[in-house]
Amino acid sequence: MKIIDNRIEKSQCIPEFEKLLDIYCSIKPTYVLEIGSLMGWSLHHWIHYAQEGATVISLDLPISQFCGPQDPRCSQQEKAIKEEWPVWAKENKTKLYLIKGASQQPASKEQLEKILGENKLDFIFIDGNHFYEYVKQDFEIFSKYMRKGGVVAFHDIAKNEEGTVDVYWEEIMKNYKYEEITLHPKQEKGIGVLYI
């Protein structure tokens, strides 16, 4: 699949992300959850390549609450949320929902349940807090809302990446059909894909 927002190279290894997009498109997603959207560069692709009329949900703690209001990225994120994200959704006839808060908070799960109703998720991209206990909680909480045949993707599973996503990935992948997409020359980034 074609990269439509070149800014994504700041956060993703492009060949890895292109492979993930191929997987994403192959399941024809209509209900999508991204945990950790930051500036929305990967979110842009989930919106663009989802099925027409799809529901795409961003669950993220605003930078102002995570790093403090003095972080220079706060205004960039706020501008993207107000000015860019709604345009992407409108252009692609997609329903976009923003859940502002930590993914482990009960209120975040409750909001997701209201949005989904009786529906199930086709795809989850886990790219929030990159430490073991948080990644584990994100998977355990939100994989319960997946349909059979859906896909969960974990970002930053490579050994040389910051955080401990790789530790949880090594633990969880054994329980599922999985695929590792690790193409970064420095063994950084990396995407782990679980087929539910």
N, C-alpha and C positions, 0 to 999 in steps of 0.2 A: 504494500500500500504506500501511497505517496505521502510524504510529510507535508502538511499544509501550513505549519507555523514553525518557521526556522528557529525561533527563540528556544525551542525545546532542546536544542543542542547544549544549552547551559545546564540542563538537569538530566539528560538522557544520553546514552550512547546510541546514536542514530541507527546503525544496523540492527541493534538489539530491539529498539522500539519498532522498527519497520516489521520485524518478524512477529512481534506481539500484535501489531495492527492486523497482520494477516490472520492470526488466530482469532482476534476479536471479530473481524468481519465474517469469518467462517461460521460463527455461531449465531449470526443475525440478531444482535442484541436489541431488546426493547426495554429492559430494566437494568440500569447500570449504576453502580456505586463506586465513587472514588474517595478514598480516605487519604487526605493530604493533598489538596489542590494547589496551594501556594499562589502562584500567579496564573494558573489555569492553562498552562501550555499543553499538558497532556489531556486535560479536560476538553480543550478545544477539539482534539482528535476524537475523543469518545463521543462528543456531540455530533461532529461532522460525519463519522462513519457508522453511527447507530441507524437503526431503521427509522423511516419517517414516522413521526408521532411518538417516538420513544420517550421514556422518562429517564433523565440523567440526574443523579443526585451527587452533590459535592458535600462531604462532611469534613470540616476542617476547623481547627482552633485559629481564630484570626491572629496574625503576627503580633498585633498590639497586646494580646493576652498571653502570648507565648514568650516573646522576647522583650516586651515593654513598648510603650507608645513612642519612645525615642528612636526605635529601629527605623532606618531610612526606607526599608521596604514596606512599611505600613501604608504610606500614601500610595505607593505603586499598586499594592494589593487592593486597596479600597477603590482606586480608579478602575482597575481591571474588572472588579466585581460589578461596579455600577455601569461602566461604559462599554466594556467588551463582551462580557459573558452573556448578557441578555441579547445582544446582536447576534452572536453565534447561534443561540437557541432559536431565535426568530428565523434566521436564514435557513436553518435546517429543519424547521417545523418540529422542534423538540421541546418537551416540557423540562425545564431546568429548575431544580430545587436546591437551595443552599441550607444546610444544617450547620449553624455556627456553634461550635463547642468541641470539647474533647470527645473523642470517639468512645471512651470508656464510661462516660457519664450516662446514667439511666435515661436522662432526657433526650439524648441523641438517638438511642434505640427506640424510644417512644415516638419521636418524630418520624423516624424511618418507617415504623409500622403504620402510622397514619398515611404516609405517602403511598406505601405499597398496597394497603388494603389486603385483598386476598391474593395479590400477585407475588411472584417470586423473582429474585434477581437472576439475571443471565451472566453477569460479569461484575467482579469486584477487583479494583486495583488498590492494593495496600501500600501506601507510600507516606504514612504519617510519621509518628515517633519511631525511630529506627533502633530502639533497644528491645531486647528479647521479650521482656514481660509485656510490653505494649503491643508488639507485633502478635504475640500469642493471644492476647485478649482480643485484638481486632479480628483475628481469624475465628476464634471460638465464639465470639458474639455474633458476627455478621454472616458467617458461613451457614448459619441456621436458616437464613432467608434465601438461600440459593435453590434454584431448580436443579433437578437431576440433569446432567449434561452441561451445566454451567461451568464457568472458568473463574478461578481466583488467581490473580497474578501478584507476586511480591516483588517490589523493587529493591535493589541494592543487596542482592544475595552474595555478591562476589567476596572472596576472602580478604581482599585489600581495601574494601569499602569501610567507611566509618560506621560505628554502631555494631549491633550483634544480630542483624537480620539473618546472617549466614548460619548462626547457631540454631535458630529456630527452624530455618529452612531444612537443615540437615535432619532435624528431628521429625518434622511433619511430612516431608516428601515421601517417606517410606510407606505411608499409609494410603497413597493415591497413585493413580497414573499421573506422571509428571513429565515436565520438559524443562531443561535448563537452557537459558539463552545467555551465554557468557562470551562476548566477542570483544570486549575492551582489551586493548593491547597491554594495559598495566594491571589486568585482573581486578578492575574496579567496576562499579555499577553492577550489572547483572540482573536478570529477571528470571524468577522462578514461577512456573505455571503449573497449577494443579487442575486436573480435570475431575469435576465432582460427579 
